[in-house]
Amino acid sequence: MEAAALFSASSFLGKQTAAILVVSDELSTMVWKPGFHSQKFRAARSRVAEMMAGFKIDN
């Protein structure tokens, strides 16, 4: 939902946008498996944060 709002607002403003989603929970087996506090999720979140820290926006 947040990504949809981001893309909608950027489209309205005529701006480019991008999103990186890091998925924490799993429901593929029809049983909810929360993963927000898992080490795997935390590691992925850290890798994304490190990558984005070096990202440069060209105007």
ABEGO torsion letter per residue (X at the ends): XAAAAAAAAAAAAGBBBBBBBBBABBAAAGBBBBAAABAAAAAAAAAAAAAAAABBBBX
